[in-house]
Amino acid sequence: MLQPHKFLNVELCVLNIAKDVILLLQTAQSIEYSDLVSHLVQRHDKKVQEMIIPALNFLFLVGKITYHRDIDSIELLQ
């Protein structure tokens, strides 16, 4: 369960990173994983790298993205 606590950095939480991933994918529809990581690091900080996988897992579980293993890219589902 996603629960906030007093030490939570809102800028680097799973929901905020997931929002940024969706915004990137709305403009590009599909993006390579390495490009996604570089965009998020530029937007936030290097600390964001540890939250990218949980954010992608969250989006995959709710059915918003799919991962293409052969081309190492993430695609937004409609």
KEFIMI-894511 format. One record per residue (C-alpha): residue number from 1; z negated, x, y; residue in three letters. Coordinates in steps of 0.2 Angstrom, whole numbers, plus 5000, padded with zeros to 4 digits. Last residue first. Layout:
BEGIN
+-----+------+------+------+---------+
! num !    w !    u !    v ! residuo !
+-----+------+------+------+---------+
! NUM !    Z !    X !    Y !     ALA !
...
+-----+------+------+------+---------+
//
This chain:
BEGIN
+-----+------+------+------+---------+
! num !    w !    u !    v ! residuo !
+-----+------+------+------+---------+
!  78 ! 5121 ! 4977 ! 5018 !     GLN !
!  77 ! 5117 ! 4993 ! 5009 !     LEU !
!  76 ! 5115 ! 5009 ! 5019 !     LEU !
!  75 ! 5122 ! 5025 ! 5010 !     GLU !
!  74 ! 5113 ! 5041 ! 5006 !     ILE !
!  73 ! 5123 ! 5056 ! 5001 !     SER !
!  72 ! 5122 ! 5070 ! 4988 !     ASP !
!  71 ! 5141 ! 5069 ! 4984 !     ILE !
!  70 ! 5138 ! 5066 ! 4965 !     ASP !
!  69 ! 5120 ! 5059 ! 4967 !     ARG !
!  68 ! 5125 ! 5045 ! 4977 !     HIS !
!  67 ! 5109 ! 5037 ! 4984 !     TYR !
!  66 ! 5107 ! 5019 ! 4989 !     THR !
!  65 ! 5099 ! 5011 ! 5004 !     ILE !
!  64 ! 5091 ! 4995 ! 5010 !     LYS !
!  63 ! 5085 ! 4988 ! 4993 !     GLY !
!  62 ! 5066 ! 4987 ! 4996 !     VAL !
!  61 ! 5063 ! 5001 ! 4984 !     LEU !
!  60 ! 5077 ! 5012 ! 4991 !     PHE !
!  59 ! 5070 ! 5011 ! 5008 !     LEU !
!  58 ! 5052 ! 5015 ! 5002 !     PHE !
!  57 ! 5059 ! 5030 ! 4992 !     ASN !
!  56 ! 5068 ! 5036 ! 5007 !     LEU !
!  55 ! 5053 ! 5036 ! 5018 !     ALA !
!  54 ! 5043 ! 5044 ! 5004 !     PRO !
!  53 ! 5056 ! 5058 ! 5003 !     ILE !
!  52 ! 5057 ! 5061 ! 5022 !     ILE !
!  51 ! 5038 ! 5062 ! 5025 !     MET !
!  50 ! 5036 ! 5080 ! 5021 !     GLU !
!  49 ! 5051 ! 5086 ! 5031 !     GLN !
!  48 ! 5044 ! 5077 ! 5047 !     VAL !
!  47 ! 5032 ! 5092 ! 5050 !     LYS !
!  46 ! 5047 ! 5102 ! 5056 !     LYS !
!  45 ! 5048 ! 5091 ! 5071 !     ASP !
!  44 ! 5054 ! 5074 ! 5078 !     HIS !
!  43 ! 5072 ! 5071 ! 5083 !     ARG !
!  42 ! 5079 ! 5088 ! 5078 !     GLN !
!  41 ! 5070 ! 5087 ! 5061 !     VAL !
!  40 ! 5076 ! 5070 ! 5058 !     LEU !
!  39 ! 5094 ! 5075 ! 5062 !     HIS !
!  38 ! 5093 ! 5091 ! 5051 !     SER !
!  37 ! 5086 ! 5080 ! 5036 !     VAL !
!  36 ! 5100 ! 5067 ! 5037 !     LEU !
!  35 ! 5113 ! 5081 ! 5038 !     ASP !
!  34 ! 5106 ! 5089 ! 5022 !     SER !
!  33 ! 5105 ! 5072 ! 5013 !     TYR !
!  32 ! 5123 ! 5068 ! 5017 !     GLU !
!  31 ! 5126 ! 5052 ! 5027 !     ILE !
!  30 ! 5134 ! 5035 ! 5024 !     SER !
!  29 ! 5135 ! 5020 ! 5035 !     GLN !
!  28 ! 5137 ! 5032 ! 5050 !     ALA !
!  27 ! 5130 ! 5022 ! 5065 !     THR !
!  26 ! 5119 ! 5010 ! 5055 !     GLN !
!  25 ! 5114 ! 5025 ! 5044 !     LEU !
!  24 ! 5106 ! 5034 ! 5058 !     LEU !
!  23 ! 5096 ! 5018 ! 5064 !     LEU !
!  22 ! 5091 ! 5015 ! 5046 !     ILE !
!  21 ! 5085 ! 5033 ! 5044 !     VAL !
!  20 ! 5075 ! 5032 ! 5060 !     ASP !
!  19 ! 5067 ! 5016 ! 5054 !     LYS !
!  18 ! 5062 ! 5024 ! 5038 !     ALA !
!  17 ! 5054 ! 5038 ! 5048 !     ILE !
!  16 ! 5044 ! 5026 ! 5058 !     ASN !
!  15 ! 5039 ! 5016 ! 5042 !     LEU !
!  14 ! 5034 ! 5032 ! 5033 !     VAL !
!  13 ! 5023 ! 5039 ! 5047 !     CYS !
!  12 ! 5027 ! 5054 ! 5057 !     LEU !
!  11 ! 5027 ! 5046 ! 5075 !     GLU !
!  10 ! 5012 ! 5036 ! 5071 !     VAL !
!   9 ! 5002 ! 5051 ! 5066 !     ASN !
!   8 ! 4988 ! 5043 ! 5056 !     LEU !
!   7 ! 4970 ! 5050 ! 5058 !     PHE !
!   6 ! 4963 ! 5033 ! 5063 !     LYS !
!   5 ! 4969 ! 5024 ! 5047 !     HIS !
!   4 ! 4985 ! 5014 ! 5044 !     PRO !
!   3 ! 4987 ! 5006 ! 5027 !     GLN !
!   2 ! 5004 ! 5006 ! 5018 !     LEU !
!   1 ! 5000 ! 5000 ! 5000 !     MET !
+-----+------+------+------+---------+
//
